[in-house]
Amino acid sequence: MISSIVILGPAHPYRGGGITTFNERLATEFQNQGFDVTIYNFSLQYPSFLFPGKSQYSTEPAPAHLKILRKVNSVNPLNWIKTGYELRKQKPDLIVVRYWLPLMGPALGTILRQVKKNRHTKVIAITDNVVPHEKRPGDTAFTRYFLKPCDAFVAMSDKVMQDLKLFEPVKPAIQVAHPLYDSFGDAITKEAARKELGIAESERVILFFGFIRKYKGLDILLEAMALLKVKQQDASFKFPKLLLAGEFYEDEKTYQQQIDALGIRDNLILKTGFIPDAAVKQYFCAADLVIQPYRNATQSGVTPLAYHFEKPMIVTNVGALPDYVPHEKAGLVAEPTAASLAAAMERYFSLGEAFFLPQLREEKKKYSWQVLTDGILRLALSL
């Protein structure tokens, strides 16, 4: 019997990208199903010198319907023991813990070791990444340390499941598709969204959305835009604008220099600050197409957003991205090269949005939050 659930991971006031949004939406789903849910959040997530963005914190109000406790200090071992002891005494029936970065392995692994001493609480880890996109010394040791006290696992892609089995070949694990992000409000018209962002209605707009990091392949996409620019000489091809929406998590100068060297600045719409939740729908609804030119990936939180706002996608043939975006159905799959991405963008505009929408809407039906919570609960009851 499960009645009390703790979600261990980042939540408001941390921005945290998709992980914060995911945790709060998962808590809401469990709560709507009648469970007593608490999010054990971080009091300190990243020391400021380790944080790649401008600010870790949201300026938006906290979700009033959720119980969020700021408890975990990621760099203080005494705090890990104290927090674990507190949870051990509380005896929640289930802890759902998020694992996305080996740096969090020591803190979360220590907390869970303390909790497991109560011989009651079951621990299920949602493993966003087991092998990280950007490798650092200690990754393998930290990951092993985190995984050991977990009872079972949820992966959201084949790649993560394969990586997980290299570390934990015996413990129970299930694979569930990443649910839709449906907490950003309903879609608005393209005209209204573009008016908010100052984009002409006549433009073709391709959206790159999210934190800008090396593995996401923005440099490849910029090269592809330069290749497409040659097509401007063909009067039958209307050159699209690239709406770049997201904060740089690495050196911005490199990208700015590349943009100027390629001569494509006039073809970009740069919105490179943090995008608050309330503005997310404007960017997706303003776009004709969402593009993910990643060099490597497990799954992506951008894909569920595109499905929610019913925007066709171009994704690269890496990780689980092609699994979520069937080729010439919900979008197009390209190789992570400039030439392939340029050809895919040209192909999309030749087919048109109407070609993709019926199949995209059918595919969208697979990604519900209840599918995820049902899977977690079945897994917990089987332990």
N, C-alpha and C positions, 0 to 999 in steps of 0.2 A: 504494500500500500504506500503510495506516494502522496503526500499533501504539502510538504514544504520544500521549496527549491531555492537554491542560491546560485546566481550567475556570477562567476568570478572573472572580472575583466573590466576594461575601460567603459565608462559611461560619462554623462554630463558631470562636470563642465569640460571634460576633455573633448577635443574635436575628433581626433583619432580616425578621421575618414570613415570608411564603411564599417569598421569594427564597432565603434561606438553606436552608430545607427542600428547595426545588426543586433547588438546586445539589448538595446532598449526595445526594439521591435519584438525580439524573442521573449523578453520579459512580459511585454504586453500580451502576447499570444497565450503564454502560460497563465497569466492572470485572468484573461478572458475565459479560460477554461476552468477557473475556480481554484487554482493553486495559490498558495501563499508564497509570494516571490519577493526576494530581496537581491539587489545587485551589490556585490562587494566590489567597490570601485577603488581606484588608486588615490592615495593622498599625494604621492609623487610618482608619476609614471616614468618620465625621462628627466635626468638632470639636464639643465638648460644647455650645457656644452655638448650634449649628445643629441639634442633635438635639431633636425635639419631645417625645419620651417621657421616662420617668424613668431608664431605663438602656438602654445599647446591648447589654449583655452577658447571656448566658445563664448560669445557675447549674448547668445540667445537664452531665453528662460529655460529652466529645468523642466522636464516633463512632470507635471504635478501629480499624475496618477501613479507614478512609480516610486518605490522605496529604494533610494540610492544612498549607500553609506560609503564615505571616503575613508578607507581603512589601510590599503596596501602601499607601503613605501618600497619601491622596487630595488633600492640600494641599501636598505638597513636590515641586516640579519636579525636583530632583536625584534624588529617589527614583524618579520615573517613568523617568528615563533609565537609572538603575542597574538597575531591575527589567526594563526592556525589553532592555537589553544582556544580562542574565543569561539571559533566555528566548531571545534571539537566538542565543547561544552553545549553548544546550541543543538547539536545533532540534527541538522537538516537531513531530510530523506535523500536528497539528491543535490550534488554540486555539478553544474555545467560550467566548465572552465574553458576559456579561449586560449589557444596557443598559436601565435602568429610570428614570434620572433624569439630566437634562442636566448637573447639577452634577458628575457623574462623567466627563463628556465629555473635559475636558482631560487628566486623569490617564490614562484608558484609551486615549484617542487617541494620546497620546505614547508610551505603552508599546508599542502595536501598530505604530507607525511604526518604532520601533527593531527590533522583531521581524522585520518584513517585509524588512529589509535582508539577512536570511540567504537569501532567495530559495528557501526550502524550506517554511516553515510556512504552512499555510492557516488563514485566520481566518474563522470563522462567528459572527455575532452573533445571539443570541436577543434580540429587541427586544420587551420587555414594553410599553414606551411609547416612541414616537418624539416625539409631541406630548404633554407632560405634562398631568395632570389640573389641577394648580395652576401657572399660568404665572408665570415670573419673567424679569427682564431677562437677556439672554444665552442664552436657551434655544436659539434657532435656530442661533446661531454655534457653541455647544458641541456640538450634535447633528451639524451638518455636519462639524465637526472629528473627532468620533468615527467617523462612518460612512465617511469617505474611505479609511482603511487596511483596512477590512473587505472580504473577498472575496465574501461571500454572507450571506444573512439568513434567519432563521426568525421568522415571526410566528405568533401564536396566536389571532388574530381578524381579521375583515375590516377592522375599523376601523384596526388597527395596520398592516395591509398597505397600505391606502389611504394612510395617512400616510407610510409608508416610501417609497412610489412617488413621492411629491411631492419627496423628497430624492434618492432613488436609483432612477430609472426603468429603468435598464439592467441593473444587476448582478443575478445570480440570487437568487431568493427563493422560499421555499416557506411554505405555511401548514399548521400541524399543530395539532390540538386539544390544549389543556392537559391533561396526563395526571392521573390520580387521585393524590392524596396518600394513599398506602397504608402510610406509615411510622409511623403513630400507633397501631398495634396494631389488633386485631380489635374489633368492636363488643361492647359489654356490654349487658345487658338494661336497659330503661328504668327498671325498678324499682331496680336496683343503682346506676345513674347518679344517679337522683334522691335516693337515700339519701345518696350521697357529697356532694351539693350542698345537701341539706336542703330539697328540694322535694317537696311532697305528691304522691302518685301520682295523685290525683284531678284535678289541675290540667291545663288545656290550656296548653301552653308553646310560645311562638314564640321562636326564637333569632336574635338579631343578634350576629354574631361578627366580631371583628377590630379593628384599630386604628380609632379614631373620628376621622374627618376630614370636613371640610365636604362634599366631593363624594360621600360615602357616604350622605348624606340621612337621618341619624338624626333630625333635627328634623322632617322630613316624616313619618317613621314615628311619632314621638310625637304629632303632630297626628292621625294616623290612629287611634292607640289611643284618643285622646279622643273621636273620632267613634264608635268602636265602643262606648265606654262607655255611650252612650245606649241601646244594645241591652240593657243590664242590666235595663231596665224590662220587657223581654220575657222571661218566665220560660222560654221555649223556647230561649233563646240563653245559653250559658254563656260568660262573658267570659274571654278567655285572659290569661295572664301573659306579659309580655315579659321574656325572659332576656337581659340586655344584658351581653355578655362581651367585654371588650377594653379596652385602655388608651386614655385620651384623648390625642390628638396635637394638640389645640388647647384653648382655654379651656373648662374643665369648668363654670365658673360659669354660662355661658350656658345649657347644657343643664339644669343643676339648677334654675335659675330657671324655665325652660320647663316642666319636670316639675311644679313646684309650681303654676304659673299654670294649668296644664291640670287639676290635681287628679287625677293618675294615679299618684302615687308608690306607693300601695298595690297597684297593678297591675304594678309593675316588680320584677324581681329583679336588683339591680345587683352585678355582679362586674367592676368596672372597674379591675382591675390587669392586669399582663401574665399571660397564660395560658401556663404551661409546656407543652412538648410532651406530657409524661406525663399531663396533665389534659385535653387536647383532646377525647379520646373521651367523657369524662364529659359535657361540654356538648352535644355533638352527639347522644349517645345519650339524654340527658334530654329532648330536644326532640321535639315533634310535627312541627315545621315550621321550616325555615330561611328567613329573609327578607333580601333585599338591596335596599334602597330607594334605590339610587344615583341621583344626579343625572346623572352621566356615568360611563362605564366603557370599558375596552378588554375585557379578560377579568378574571376574579376567581379568586383562589386559594381562596375560600370554596366555590365551586361544586364543584371536585373533592373537597373534604372532605365535602360533603353527599352526593355520589354514593358515596364510599367507605363512609360510614356509612348509606347508603340512606335519606336523609331528603328528602322532597319539598320543593320550594322555591317561594317567590314572589320573582320578580325584576322589576325595572323594564325598560321597553322602551327601553333605551339600550345603545349599543355592541354587544358580542357576547353580552351576557347572554341574550337570547331565543334565540340560536343554540344555546346550551348547554342551555337548559331549554325544550324544546318545550311549548307551551301545552296544558294539560289532558292532558299525558302525564307528564313528569317533574315538573310543577308548574304554576304559573300565571304569566302575564305581565301586569303592571299598568303603568299610566302613573305617572310620578314625581310623583304628587299624593296628598294625604292621602285624598281621597274614593276614588280608584281603589284605593289600597292597602287601605283599610278594606273595600271591597267584595270584594277578592280574598281577604282573610283570612276573611271571612264565607263566601265561596264554598268555600274550602278545607275548612272544618269542616263544611259541608253535604254535601260529596262524601265526605269521610273518607279516611284514609290508604290503605285497601285499594283505592280507585279508582286511585291513582297508582303503587303499588309495582310491579306487573307491568311497566308501561311504563318506569318509572325503571330497573329492573334490566336491561331490554333496552338502553336508552340507555347505561348504564354500561359496556357491553362495548366501546364505541368508544375508551375513553380509557386506553390502555396506554402504558407507558414505552418499550416496544420500537418502537412506531409512531414515537415521537419520535426515538429513537436511529437507527433505520433511515433516517429522512428526513435526519437530519444527515449520516450516513455517505454516503448516495447523493449528497447535495449536495457533500460534500467531494471525493469521487472524480470528480465531473464537472468540477471546476475545473482 
